[in-house]
C-alpha cells in the first residue's frame, strides 16, 4: 500500500494527502537520507546511514505549540501532536524531474499540503572545485518553480507560500564553509546562472524585440533586471530563503547539530 500511496503523492494526486509535508531535496551525498533517518529514529546520537535511490517518507510530529524537540517521544508523553510528513527525494540528476513536477503540481492549487522545502548541501563539498555550481543548479530550478507558482497565482487567490531552508550540512567537518559564505557564494552562482540563461535566450536567434517580455520575465529568477541576485529578492514572490548550518553525523559537540533546522521546520507547520 505504501508505495502506491507514495506514487500518488509524487504524481501530484493530492486526494490521498492528509498531512502537511516537507520535501528534502539537494545534490547526492549531501546527507538527506542520514537527516531523515535520524529524525525518524528521534535519535539524539548520530544515525548510521545508508544510500537510498528511492523516495522515502517518514511521519514526524511536533507538539501543539511547536516547542518540542525532534528527539521527544510525543506519543509516550501523551502530548497533543501536530503530525507531518518528511519526504526524502533522490538527488541524482535524472530523478530530479519528479521532485520538480511535484512542485509544479502544488502550483495548480492555492492551498497546498507542501509547507516547506529543505534544500540540503554538503558544506565541505562546496569548498571543492565545482561544488557551488553543482549545488546551485538544482536550487535554481526549485526557486524558479516556486517563483512561477507565486506569479501564476497572482490573478486569483494568492497561493500559500512555500519557504526554503538551505541546510548547510556537515558543519562538523573542519573543511566546511561557514553558512554566511555559503549564502553569498550560492547567491553569486545563482546570479551567474540567471545571466547565462538570459543570454541564451537572446542569442537563440530571436530578436530582442520579438521576445515577449512576460515570457522573458518568467525565466528570470528574482528581481527582474537586477544586476546581482540575492535571496531577499525572492520575498517579492513571498518565498523566504534561510541558510542555516548544522550537522547530522558527528556528535553535536563538534557542530551545531540539527536543532536549528528542526526549529525552522516546526515554525512552518
Ligand atoms: P544523500 O545522498 O543526500 O541522501 O546523503 P546520505 O544521507 O547518504 O549521506 C552521504 C554521506 O554523508 C554519508 O556517508 C553520511 O554518513 C555522511 N554525512 C551525512 N551527514 C553528515 C554530517 O553532518 N557530517 C558528516 N561528517 N558526514 C555526514
Boltz pocket constraint, residues with backbone or C-beta under 6 A from the ligand:
constraints:
  - pocket:
      binder: B
      contacts: [[A, 26], [A, 27], [A, 28], [A, 29], [A, 30], [A, 31], [A, 32], [A, 33], [A, 34], [A, 35], [A, 47], [A, 49], [A, 50], [A, 51], [A, 52], [A, 91], [A, 169], [A, 170], [A, 171], [A, 172], [A, 173], [A, 246], [A, 247], [A, 248], [A, 249], [A, 250]]
      max_distance: 6.0
